Amino acid sequence: MQTQLFIDGAFTDGVEGRTIEVFDPHDGSLIANVAEATGADVDRAVAAAKRAYPAWKSMAASDRGRLLLKLADAIEANAEELAQLETRDTGHPIRDSRGLDVPRTAAQFRYFGGMADKYLGSVVPVDRGFLDYVIREPLGVVGSIVPWNFPLMFVSWKMAPALAAGNCVVMKPSELTPMTALRFAEITAEVGFPPGVINMLPGYGQTAGARLVSHPDVAKISFTGSTPVGRMIAGQAAVNGTRVHLELGGKGANIVFADATLPKAVGGTAFGIFHNQGQACIAASRLIVHESIADEFLERFLALASSIRVGDPKSPDTEMGPLTSPMHRDRVLSYVKIATDEGGEVLLGGKPPSDPSLAGGCYVEPTVVRAKPGTRVTCEEVFGPFMTVQTFSTDDEALAIANETDFGLGGGLWTNDLSRAHKMARELNAGMVWINSYKRAHPGSPFGGMGSSGYGREMGFEAMHEYTEAKAVWVNIDADIPPFYPRG
């Protein structure tokens, strides 16, 4: 396992020599002591990226694309190692690390590797005698800050479009889950990325993160994380006029109408909330179900949720592993008390599993709470295997409940009425809406939210827009057009 910082194409200790203890959330055992980046290390990395930028920007887009495609191949060649490391570091069940996290990471680099030489400018129809064309240029040095819930996959979400567009990247992975990010950095060196183009700095937000956000040579900050931290970053970046892209929290509304196909709605809802232990900004954390089918739906759903296999994430049979840290486990459990204090009813879970073999880990049972409208548990992001249940009688009531939070990331609905589906999708305050499914993503589909869920988009052509700026070029192509102030 790599445990050093990755700066200018080489692994190195931090300037101050400090380290971060990284623990296994299954049993609390120590995985590694990883070098801690501080402000001085950020300065080194940004300087390296700034030196590398002119050559990387000038490289033929097709050559950048070939490197990204080569990187995708290398990720797949090291898939089992990366999956095992991700599972041990985060608590993701190995079936998910193998089947979702690593393949999606490779897919991102493959998609943007193909995009690199196909991202086109445009020609604008303007006045006769002039040609006006628009080119898209990279920004320069991009600072990326990624969270702990999908550390490997989020590396690809931010790194792939930024590199394809011609930027250099300084990335700060979470201090809780840095292991796959460091192995990824090693792979980029193995496949031939030039020194300085990619830099990886595990560290704390208040030191390394703060310096990255405030650095005058960083052209853009791309941040995924909590809404309060995102707002703070936006304020800090504004001092230098640094561009900011924020992918923040969510409180996903998942509406089940009376005409829904129940088996599909039940299974899709369970995946939407319990995949990755509910540690996802797009989690289906609010079930809003029609009153006429609420009892039947809950009977089926609670039976399915009770059968989810919670256990050691390294076991291929495990469906739900531990939360990523003890601090976060305690935070999720604190919302059970909040729910009951607000008059909610715990229908399932709300506590650690009784299995003694899991006593040393960060486990929480699948939890379902019947909640009242407008309470904290229906409006605040819990970020765990914690789902609230509310009922509705009319479509307008369902929409009002769904839109009562400040978040606007993702939402889902289950219905066989096509007209209703399109109408509700249009009216939901969300950057993404799933119809008769939940939590789908693809490298070509824009991912992002509105309101307290942030702004900007990951993936697709929209992501390339995020990492480039437009330059308009005017050409006088008609010799008969005089200057504005002719003389003689």
N, C-alpha and C positions, 0 to 999 in steps of 0.2 A: 504494500500500500504506500502510495505517495503521501508524505506528511508535510512537505515544505511548500512555500509560496512558489508560484510559477510566474516569473517576470523575465521579459526579453528573451524568451525561448529556453530558459533554464530554471531548474528548481533551486531555491535559495532559502536560507533562514530569514526571519524578519530582522529588521534593523535593531529592534530592542530585545530580541531573543526570547520573547514570551511565547507561550504555547497555550493551546485550548484543549481541554479534555473532551473527547467525543465518546458518548456512551451508547450502548445497545439498549433500546427501549424495551426489549423483551425481558431482560433480566438485570439491567443496570450495570452490566460489566463494561469495563473500559475497552474501547476499540483501539484508540490511538491518541497520542498527543500531537496535535497539529499546530504548525507554526501560525502565530497570530499576526496578521497585518495591522499596522498602525498608520498614522498619517504619513510618516516618512516613506513607508513602503508604497503607499498610493502615489506619492510623488515620483518614486522610481518607475512605477508601472506606467503612469501617464506619460512620463518623459520617453519611455521606450516605445509606447504606442504612437506618440507624436513623431518620433524619428522614423518609424516604420510606415507611417501613413502615406507619404508621397509616392513611394514605390508600389504600395498595395493599391492605392487609388488608380495609379497609371497602368497597372497590370491589365491585360486584356480580360474583359468580363468572362470570356469563355474559359480562360485559364483559372480564374477564381472559381468558376463553376466546377471545373474538373477537380479542384482540391476539395470542394465541399462534397462532391460525389464520392471521392476517394475516402473522405472522412466517414460518410454514411456506410460504406463497405466495411471500414475498420470497426465501426461500432457494432455492426452485425457479426463480424468475426470474433469480437470479444464480448458477445451478448451474455453468455452465462456468467462470466466474471463480473460484468457490470450489474447484472440482475442480483447476484448474490450479495454484492457490496451494497447495493441500494436497499435490499431487504434488511440487511443487518443494521444499516445506519438509520433507516427511517421507520422500520416496522411494517412496511408494505408486505402483504402476503407474497410469497415467491411466485405464485401463479399470476399475480398482477404485474410484478416486476418483469417476469419473462414475457407475458402475453400482451402487456399494454405499454409499460414505461419505456423499455428499451426499444421495441419496434417503433413506437411513436417518435422517439428521439431520432432514430435513423431516418424515418420518413420525412422529418422536418428538413434535415440536411439534404436529403435527396430532392425534395421539392424545390428548395431554394437554390440548390446546385443547378437545377434545370432552369430556374428563373433568372439566373445571373446575366445571361446574354439575351434575354427575351423581354426585359423590362424596358419598354419603349418610351421615347419622348413623343412630342406631338407637333403638328403644324397648325397655326391659328389663321383662319381666313381674316385678313386685315385689308387696309386700303390698297388700291391698285398701285402697282409699282414697288411694293414692299413684300418681302418674305419675313414672316415671324415664326420662328420655331422655338420650342421649349425643350430643354434638356434637363435631366434629373441628375444632380450631383450628390455624392456622399457628404456627410456632415463633418467628419473628422474622427475625433476620439469619442467613443460612446461609453458611458459608464452604466453598467447593468447591475442591479441588485435583485437577487432572487431569494424566495423564501424556502422553508424547510419541508413543505408538504409534498412537492414533486421536484426535488432538486435536480435530477438529471434531465427530466423532460423540459423543465423551465430553462435550463441552459440552452437547449436547442431552440426554444421559442424565441429567445432574445438574440442569441448568437447568430443563427442561420441567416435571417434577413439582413442583419447589420453587416455581416461579412460579405454577403452576396452583393450588397449595394456599394461596397468599397470602403467601409469604415473599419477602423481598428477598435478593439474592445478591451476594456478593463472591467472585469466582473468580480463582484463580491458575493460568493455563496453564503448561505447561513452558517453561522458558527456551530449550529446544532447538527448539520448534515452536510459536511463538506467533502466526504470521501469520494463520491462518484465524480464530482466536479474536478477534483485533482487528478483522478485517473483519466478523465476526459482530456484535460490539458496535456497530459503525457501522450495520449493518442494523437492529438493534433501535431505535436512535435514529430512523432513517428511518421506521420503521413506527409510531412514536408511543409507545413505552414511556416512562413518566414518569422524569425524572431521579432517580438514586439507586437505582432498583429493580434495575438490573443494573450491575455494576462489574467491569472486567477489568484484572488486574494481573500482567503477565509479571514474573517475578522468580525468585530462587533460594530453594530450600527452607529453607536455614539462616537466611535473613533474612526475606523476605516470608512464606514459608510458616510459619515458627516464630511470627511475630507474629500471623498469622491464627488459628493454633491456640490461642494463649494469650490472645487478646483477650477481655476480660470481657463485651463486648457481643455476642459471637457465640454464638448459641444451639445451633448444630450444626455439626460438621465432617463433610463427605463427602469421602472420599479414595479415589482409585484409584491403585495403585502397588505397590511392593515390600513384601513381608512385614516385613522389618526396620524400614523407615520407618513402616509402619502401626502396628507395636507401639510405636514411639517416640511417634507422634502420640497414640495412646490414652493413654499415660502423661502426656503434657503436658496433654491436654484434661481429664484427671481432676482437675487442680488446681482448675479452676473449675466442675467438674461439667458440662462441656459434652458434649452428646450426640455420639456418633461413629458413623459408618457407614464400614466398611472393605471395599473390594473389592480383594483382594490377589492374590498370585501363584497359579499353578496348575502342575500336572504331569499333564496329561490322559492318562488310560489309554484306549486305543482297542483293544478286544478283537475279534479276528476269529475266529469259530468255524468248524469244519470244514464246516458246511452253508451258509456265507455265499455270496451271489452275488458271485463274485470281481470281475468288472469294476466293479460298483458300489462294492464295498469298497475296491478299489485307487484309483479316482478320488476317492472321498470322503475317504480317508485322505490323499491328496496335497493336496487342498484344506485339510484340517484342519491340516496341519503347514506347508505352504509358502505359504498365503495371507498376505499382508503380511509376507513373509520370516520367518514364524514368530514375529513380534513380537506375540503375543497371549496373554493369560493363559489362554485356553481352548484353546490350540493342542493338537493331537493329538500330543504329543511322545513318547509311549510306545506303540509298537506291540506288542501282546501277541497272538501269532498261534498257532493250533493247530499242533502239530508235524506233523500229517499233511498240511497244505497249505502249510507255511512256505516250502518251496523254490519252489513254483509262484507263490505270492503275491509273494515277493521278486523273482522273475524279472520278473514283470509290473510290480511297483512300481518297481524300479530302472530299468527301461526307460522308464517314464513320467517319473520324476524326472529322468533324464538328458536328456529332451527338453524340459524346461521352459526357456522362453526368458528368460534373464537379461540385463538390459540397461537402457538409459536409460529411466527410468520415464515420460518424456514421450512415448515412442513407443507408439502403440496396439497394437503387436504384443508388447510386453513383458509377460511373465507374472509375473516376479519382479524387483523392483528392488533398490536398495541398502538396507542397514541404516541406521538414522537418524543414527548418529554414529560417528566413528572409534573412540571409546572403547568403544562397544558392540560394534562389529565385532571389536575385539581381544579382548573378553571372550568372545564366542562362539567364536572360534578357539582360545582357551585351553582350552576344554572338549574339543577334539580331542586335545590332549596328555594331559589328564586321563583321557580314555577309554582311550587306548593304555597309559598307565601302569597303569591298573586291569585290563589284560588284554583290553580290548575290541578289536574288529576294525572298521576303517573300510571299509565296503562301497561308499561313494560320497562324493565331495566332500571336505570337510574343509579346503578352502583357497580363496583368492580365485580368480575366473575367470582364465583365461589371456589373454582378449581384451585387447589393449593399450589399447583405447579406454575400458576400465573401470578402468584402473590407478589413476586418481586418486580413485576413489570408495570407498564403504564396502561393497563387495560380498563375499558369501560364497556359494559354490556350495551347492546342495541337498546336505545331508549326512545320511548314514544310517550308524549304528554298531550293530554287534551287541555287546550288553553283558551283563554278568553281574548277577544279582539283587543288590540292596542296595548297589550302587556309587553313587558321587556322581552320575554322569550319568543314573542312573535315578531319583534322589531329589531332585536340585537343579534348579531352574528355569534353563534355558539362555536361553530367550527369543530364539530365532533359528531358522533353517531347519535344525534339528538334531533328528533323530529316532533314538531307540534302539529296538532290536528284541530281544524276548524271546519264548520259546516256552513252551507249556503243553500238558499232556496231559488234564487233567480240568477241569470247571467250577470246582470248589473251588480248584484251583491257580490258575486264571485270576483268580478273585476275590481270592485272597491276594496275588498279584502286584500287581493293580490297587490294592489298599488299603494297600500297604506304605509309602506316603509320608504325610507330615503334611498335604499339600494336599488340598482337597476342593472344587474348583470345578466342573469339567466332566469328563464321561467319555462314551465311546461304545461301542457294541457292534453287531456285524454277525452276524445269524443269521436263519434262516427259521423257527425254532422259537419260536412265540408264548409258550408257557409259560416257556421259558428266558429270553426277552427280559424279561418282566415280573419274573421272580424276580431276575435279575441287576440290573435297574434299581433294585429295592428295596434290594438289598444293597450296591450301590456307594456308597462314601463320597463323595458329590458333590452339590452343589446343583442340578446340571442333568445330565440323561442324554439322549443322542441314540441312538435305535434305527434302524439302517440309514440313518444320516445323520450329519453332524457339523457343529458350529459354526453351528447355526441360531439366530436371535434374532428377536424380534418385540416391538414396544412394549407389547403386552399380557401378555407372558410374563415372570414374575419371573426376574431374573438375579442370581446371587450364590452364595457358597459357604459352607463350614464349615471348622473347624480352622484351619490356617495360611493358608487362602484368605480369611479374614475373616468378617464378619457383616453382616447387613442385605441389602436387595434393591433393585436398580434395576428400573425398569419395572413396568407393571401397577398394580393396586390396591395391591399391597404397597409400591410406591414412594410412593404418597400417604400410606400409614401412616408411612413414614419421615420425612416432612416435616410431620407434624401430631401433635398430642397430643389425647387423649380427655378430655372434660370431662363428668362426670355431673351432671345437674340433677334434683333431687328436688322434686316439687310435691305439697303436700297438697291433694287435690281433694275431700275429704269433710269437711264442716263438723262432722259428729258426732264426729270423732276429737278427743279433748281433748289439750291439751299433756301432757307427761310428768309435770309437777308441778302438777296442778289446785289452785286455791285457792278454796274456797267453791263 
